[in-house]
Amino acid sequence: MGATTTTMENMEIKNQFFGKNVLVTGGTGFVGSHLVEELLNQGANVITTFEYTDPLSYFMMKGFDKKITMVQVDVADFDGVFDLVTKFEIDYIFHLAAQAIVNTAYNNPRKTILSNVMGTTNILESARLYPKVKAIVVASSDKAYGKLASGQYIETDPVKGDHPYDVSKSATDLISNMYFKTYQVPVVITRFGNIYGEGDNNFSRIIPGIMMSLLKNETLELRSDGKAVRDYLYVKDVVKGYLMLAEKVDEVKGEAFNFGSNDTLSVIDLIKEIEKALGKKVPYKVLNIAKNEIPYQSLNYDKIEKLGWKNDSLVSKTSKGIFDWYKNLIEK
């Protein structure tokens, strides 16, 4: 089949995933489900790991469980992961499965390390032993860099997390780099800010929390002091980045890429942006009880822009669609 362009806007991606066996670990999750959606649009044979499913998730509400192969396996189980990779003759891997909640990591560091560090190791070791895999895109985080007083992280900054979730992502980066440098496993590392969009049902996160407080007419409780600054990155832009790096793996393997945003906002400023976009007042209360919050995080993304990635989404433009998603969720 000749090269075609993806349905995603603003950037062309060759449809090289058509007919390929693509593993998305954590594909039933928030970001994973949007990636699964686009891979299905491109005609890929999609396989995902999962531990449980949420009937109100983006994945289930879109009916993806009827369109892909689902394998119940924990990425911390090497035998299960390797069996999956070889049994389904995987061509591409997008490794998204992780314990992704900072507060959960604080309370359960061992589980976080098993999932995030050993899970990544098991994926990369499986690719080392099964060289048919053409590319592995690993989802890391801006948290891998640790604390930054001001300015923006660049890819050459050292990774130096010092709390459970941050350290698990620093280790993920280092292990991925080791597998490329030592064994030439074709891995690419991605580092993102705060990802948001339709289908994020973790209501401890700020944007889902804002939407639900509006829909339920409740006061939003801010665990932080409201001053922490983050990049807010729309999920569809994240998917564009994943696919582009897998497509260009021969150029970029062994490298790390930041994906940033033009929405670099404090929590309070984020609330104001959403209020303006929706024409609604968000009542909130500052609790200031959060532990291990990094006060300022922003990513320089010049490197990925030079490859052709574009980030045109803003909270001011996406808030209405996201609000409508959660309104539909409540009605369900």
Buried (B, 14 or more C-beta within 10 A) or exposed (E): EEEBEBEBEEBEBBBBBBEBBBBBBBBBBBBBBBBBBBBBEBBBBBBBBBEEBEEBBBBBBBEBBEEBBBBEBBBBBBEBBBBBBEEBEBBBBBBBBBBBBBBBBBEBBEBBBBBBBBBBBBBBBBBBEEEEBBBBBBBBBBBBBBBBEEEBBEBEBEBEBEBBBBBBBBBBBBBBBBBBEEBEBBBBBBBBBBBBBBBBBEBEBBBBBBBBBBBEEEEBEBBBBBBBBBBBBBBBBBBBBBBBBBBBBEEBBBBBBBBBBBBBBBBBBBBEBBBEBBEEEBEBEBEEEBEBBBBBBBBBBEBBBEBEBBBEBBBEEBBEEBBEBBEEBEEE
